[in-house]
Amino acid sequence: MGEWSEYFEDFPVENPGNYVNVNFDRKDAEALRSAQAKLAQEQVILDAEIEAIVQKCRPSDGGKK
């Protein structure tokens, strides 16, 4: 028995990842996944920048609480 990925290669219309809203469209689905991946990567970069700013601006308490 083959893997699921092989099945979906043979029958792309069966892959739920190839649907945008309720319409089957492999190209639009791939573009959507690509845009989501780019957005997620940009968010990781922004989160790192925010963390660096917070660390830089956090007052040093000299080990006291």
Wavefront OBJ file of the C-alpha trace (Angstrom):
o trace
v 0.000 0.000 0.000
v 1.335 3.425 -0.930
v 1.776 6.485 1.208
v -0.893 9.183 1.486
v 1.358 11.619 -0.360
v 1.504 9.226 -3.328
v -2.281 8.909 -3.301
v -2.732 12.676 -3.321
v -0.211 13.005 -6.169
v -2.314 10.561 -8.188
v -5.644 12.088 -7.137
v -5.078 15.792 -6.376
v -8.799 16.518 -6.240
v -8.993 14.295 -3.122
v -6.420 16.407 -1.257
v -8.224 18.883 1.028
v -5.124 21.077 0.893
v -5.875 21.854 -2.764
v -9.112 23.671 -1.996
v -9.500 27.401 -1.532
v -12.786 28.077 0.236
v -14.910 25.357 -1.373
v -13.358 25.394 -4.847
v -10.646 23.041 -6.080
v -7.712 25.104 -7.330
v -4.196 23.743 -6.927
v -2.450 26.956 -8.002
v -4.441 29.223 -5.686
v -4.014 26.765 -2.818
v -0.242 26.711 -3.348
v -0.159 30.522 -3.515
v -2.169 30.707 -0.291
v 0.188 28.287 1.495
v 3.174 30.257 0.225
v 1.707 33.553 1.452
v 0.914 32.025 4.843
v 4.465 30.657 5.165
v 5.926 34.064 4.255
v 3.674 35.765 6.798
v 4.680 33.280 9.492
v 8.377 33.869 8.757
v 7.907 37.638 8.913
v 6.113 37.225 12.250
v 9.045 35.243 13.659
v 11.410 38.049 12.634
v 9.167 40.704 14.185
v 8.822 38.702 17.399
v 12.620 38.484 17.647
v 12.937 42.243 17.111
v 10.321 42.929 19.783
v 12.104 40.627 22.229
v 15.408 42.422 21.554
v 13.779 45.813 22.189
v 12.192 44.560 25.417
v 15.506 43.155 26.643
v 17.302 46.382 25.768
v 14.725 48.578 27.505
v 14.157 46.397 30.552
v 15.621 48.074 33.618
v 18.502 46.318 35.291
v 17.546 45.567 38.882
v 20.946 44.264 39.945
v 19.532 40.869 40.909
v 16.933 42.282 43.313
v 13.280 41.417 43.190
l 1 2 3 4 5 6 7 8 9 10 11 12 13 14 15 16 17 18 19 20 21 22 23 24 25 26 27 28 29 30 31 32 33 34 35 36 37 38 39 40 41 42 43 44 45 46 47 48 49 50 51 52 53 54 55 56 57 58 59 60 61 62 63 64 65
